[in-house]
Amino acid sequence: MLAGIIVISAFLLAGCGAFSDQTLVTDSTDGAVYLQQLSNRGTTMRYSGPLKAFNASHPIDLAPDTLAKAFAGLSIGIYPSDGRSAPRGVKPTPVFSAQQVAFLAPAVATALKRAQPDHRVKFQVGNGSDVIDGTLYIDGPVLHLAFNHYHSPADRRDEHLSIYALSFEPQDFQLPSDAPQTWMEIEPDLPRVALAYQLLAKLPSALQLVPALAHPLPASGSAPQTADSSTAIKTVVDKQAQELEALRAELDALKKQLNEQEPKAKSKAKPKLSP
């Protein structure tokens, strides 16, 4: 009996070993960030399949400001029970608070600098029975992000994940999350999103959108705008519109490129039939 238990335990450890090999990068009262090594992902009881080599675009120096935009733009909604099409779910709300974004952005940036091609980053905020945690990695021009827990205890599986729809605003920066390569097919039933992070980096932050308004107004705040200030604001708005239009064009080109790559990758993955 004891021998059987030992054998089963060894099997489970072998199957899940890649997920248990993690290194703490940042730990604070706000949360924690780890590196998880996934070089050899074998068969597990929950996710079965052949051995797949994980090969991400790490290490990478990603600006905390870009990661802050990524985390701040994430929303989560609930899929409608009547089966209606709602990609963003019902009443999507921001996933993270401003304080959580301020913690995650620099911590994850540090982890990505240390990450190797066989690593992904695990992040966690909250504690006890109210935890949000997930993982992310970079593959070429795409940031892949998924959640393991959403306001649930970290010490057991979140049974409610299947009801959640993860999305991003602005929606233009969200890419198809279907995995074009076999090694990217990790926990396919988790809420996930794929982002064009390189283009997201070019998106102005909120404070950069209207710098002309940064000039102090009279104490009453009721002074009429001068012709010069109106012209300055119009110039800024026109420039922002042109930049956003250029970003949309780059996004369209990137989506087209990824859509063309996906069929090729899947055709290579199909086993050849013997004559």
N, C-alpha and C positions, 0 to 999 in steps of 0.2 A: 504493500500500500504506500509506504513512505517512498520507495523507489519510484513508483508511478508518479507521485506528486513532484518529485525532483525532476523527472524527465519532462513533465508538462511545463514546469516552471522554466526549465532551460530552453524549451522550444519557444515559449512566449517571449523570453528575454532576447533570444536570437532574432525573432521576428520584429521586435520593437526597439532593438538596440540602437538603431540609427537615430531614433527620436529621443532617447534618454541621454545621449552624449551632448550635453549643452554646457556652455561656459557663461558665467555671469559677467556682464559688461557694466551695467549701471544698476544700483539698488538705492532707493530712497523711500521716503514716506509717500511720495506721489505714485510710485510704481517701480517696475523692474524691466530690464532689457537683457536678453540673452542671445548667444549665438548657438544655433543647433546644427550639428554636423549630420548631413544626409547623404553621405557618399555612397552607401550601399543600402538601398531600401528593399528589404525582402518581403516575404509574405507575412501578413498579420491576420488575426482572426476577423478584424473589421474591414481591412482593405487588402484584398487578395490580388495577386498578380505576379508577373515575372519580375526578376531583379531589374531595377532601373537606376542608372547612374544620374545623380543630380549634378547639373553643371550650369551654375548661374554666372552672371557677369560681375563677379566680385574679385578683389576689393574694388570699391568705388568711392570717390570723394563727392558726396552729394550735399549740397548746401542745406543747412537746417531750415532756411526760409522756404525752400522748395518742398521739403518734407512737411513743414507747417501748413502749407497750402493744401497738400495732399490729405493730411489728417483733418484739417478744418473743413474740407469740402465733402467729407464722407457723411452720408445720411443712411438711416435704416428705417424701413417700413415693414408692415405686416401684409403678407399675401392675402387677398380677399378670399373668404371661404366659399364664395359662389363660383369660383373658377374664372372670374373676369380677368382679362389681360391687364395687368398693372405691374410693369417692370420695376417700378420704384416702390411698390407696395402702397398701402393705405397710410396717409398722413406721415410721410417720411420726416424724421427729425434728426438733427445732428448727433453723431455718435459720441463725440468728445466735447468736453467743456474747454474753455480757453486755457484754464490752468493745466489740464491734461495735455493739450496740444503743446504748450510751452515746455512741459517736461519731455514729451515724446520726441519732438523734432531734433534737439541736439543729441539726445541719448541714442536714437536710432542712427543718426549721422555718424556718431562715433563707432557704433557697431558695424556699419557698412564699410568703414575704412579698414576695420580689422578682419572682416569676413573674407573667406576664401571661396573658390568656385563651388565647393561642396557644403557651404553653409547657407542657412537662411536665418533671418532675425525673428526672434520671438519677443513680443512686447506685452506688458500687462499693467493695467491701472486698476485701482480699487483694491479691496481686501475682503477677507472673510466670505460672506455669502453674496457679495455684490462686486463681482469682478468682470472686467472686459479684457479679454486677451485675444491675441491673434498672431499671425506670422506674415512676413513679407520677404520678397527677394526681387532682384533686378535681373531681367533677361533682355539684353540689348537695349532698345529704346522704351521698354515697358516695365512698369512697376506692378508686380502681382501682390495682392493683399487679400488675406482671408481671416475669418474670425472663428475661434474655438469656443468662446464663452461670451455671452452678452448679458450683463447684470445677473450672473448666476454664480454658484459656488465653484471655485477653481479645482476643488479636489474630486469632482466627479463630472461625468459627461453632461453637457448641456443638451437636454432632450428637446428643447424648443427651437433649436437653430433652423430647422427646416421651414419654419413659418416666416422667417425674416428675408427681406430683399435688401441687398446692399447696393447703394448707388452713389454717384458723385455729382457735385455741382461746381462749375458749369459742366453740363452733360457732354459738351463737345469733346472734353478731354478724356472721356471714358471710352475704352476700347473693348472689342469683343473679348470675353474672358475665356473662351474655349481654348484649351491647350493645344497648340500646334505641334508640340513635341511630346513624346511618350514620357520623358522624365519629369515633365511639368504636371502630370496628372496625379496630384497629391490631394487626398481627402476631397474628392469631387463633390460631395454633398454639403460642403460648408459654404456659408455666404461669402462671396468673393467679388472682387472688382479688379480690373486692369486699367492702368492709367498711363498716358503718354507723359511721363515725368519730365522729359527734356523740354517739351513745349510748355508744360505747366510752369517750368522755371522762368519762362519769358512772360508769364502773366503778371501784370502789375499787382502789387499788394494793395490793400484798401487805402493805405496812406499815400500811395503814389498815383491814385486815379485822378485826383483833382488838386495838384499842388498849388494852383493859383488861389485856392480857397484857404491856404495856410496862412495868408497874411491877416493879421488881427484887424477886426472891425471896431468901430467906435463902441463905447460902452453900451449905448442904447441898442446897438445891433440893427437899427432901423434906417441907417444911412443908405440912400440909393446907390446902386452900382454905377461907377463911372464908365464912360465908353471904353477906356483903356482896360479896366478890369473885365468887362464883358468880352472884349476881344481876346484877352488872355485866356479866359475860361473856354471860349469857343475854340481857340487854337489847341488847347490841351485835349478837349473832348474829341476834336477831329483827329488828332494824332493817335489817341487811344483807339478810336474806331478803326483807323487804318492798321494799327498793330494787331488788333483782334481779328480783323479780316485776313491779314497775312497768316496769323496762327491757325485760323480755320482752314486755310488752303493747305498748310503743312499737315494738319491733322487728317484731312481728306486723303492726302497722298500717302501718309503713314498707314491709314486704315486699308487703303487699296493694296499697299505692299504686303501687309499682314494677311489679308484675305487671299492673296495670290500664293503666299508661302504655305498656308495651311493645307490645301489639297496635296501639294507636293510632299510635305512632311508625312501626311497620313498614308499616301501611296507607298512611300518608302518603308513605312512601319508594317505594311501588310506582308504576311509570310508568302513566299513563293510556292506555288503548287508544283509538286513533282509530276513530270510527264507520265 
